[in-house]
């Protein structure tokens, strides 16, 4: 099936948080409000039910409801990529067809996870999906979380040239695939940097945009970084902006008071900014008091909130 033609997606696409209450129930109003706030911060798109949307913690009905809520909040102001991937090809097809009917602008499809299918089967997974939907398909190339072997740049290019896929969220340790895919894939193919460790390098290398969970917490700063690298790039401004974001990445990798999960950081950061952060579903738990104090101190140092 031929994909729908659409304007090429570019820019900052937060992987929107799904808001839960303290009892772990889906908070629909808070999820809608957060998506709306992100758009008002100037982001160019949203991902619904991605990793930071905790798709793995949602049942099938909840996942579809989250996508509906974010589509409703967006109201066509920005494109929405719906997280529709499952290990099962059949369930991926069914959910992608549903997302197409619901009005999503594209499907972000995680590598088939956990069972580690061989590479030919992974490629066929996407080919079969293309035969059953006209929605643009983006590969969520995240081998670290899926336990599946990553798709290499030339394999991505093969699928792109055949019209099977239209974009990628590249969530691998290196930014080199950004360069490789920009060289190998058709010019209309969307290459997004997909981690939070090296966004300056990824965007400088030519990525069309950035998808990440940290964008829930610092959307306007990320938009500023992206814009500094467009048209007539201002690398010095981009560096200054990145150095406002990067310390929060380091807080995740080198916490002073024990390991943290990234979603807890972004949720607590939203709350410290006077916004709603909500809860994750266990086994993701909120920051400890000491970890929250570390985050607050860093936000004061970075001028994000006032000190006491």
Protein Blocks (a to p, Z undefined) as FASTA:
>chain_A
ZZddddddedjdddddddddfkopacfklmmmmmmmmmmnopabdcehilknommmpcfk
lmmmmmmmmmmmnnomaccdddfbdfblklmmmmmmmmmmnopabdcddddehjlpafkl
mmmmmmmmmmmccbdcdddddfklnopacddfklmmmmmmnomagbdcdddfbfklmmmm
mmmmcfklccddfbfklmmmmmmnopabdcdfklmmmmmlmmmmmmmmgojacfklmmmm
mmmmmmmmmmmmmcfkbpadfklmmmmmmmmnopaebjaddfbdcddfklmmmmmmmmmm
nopaccZZ
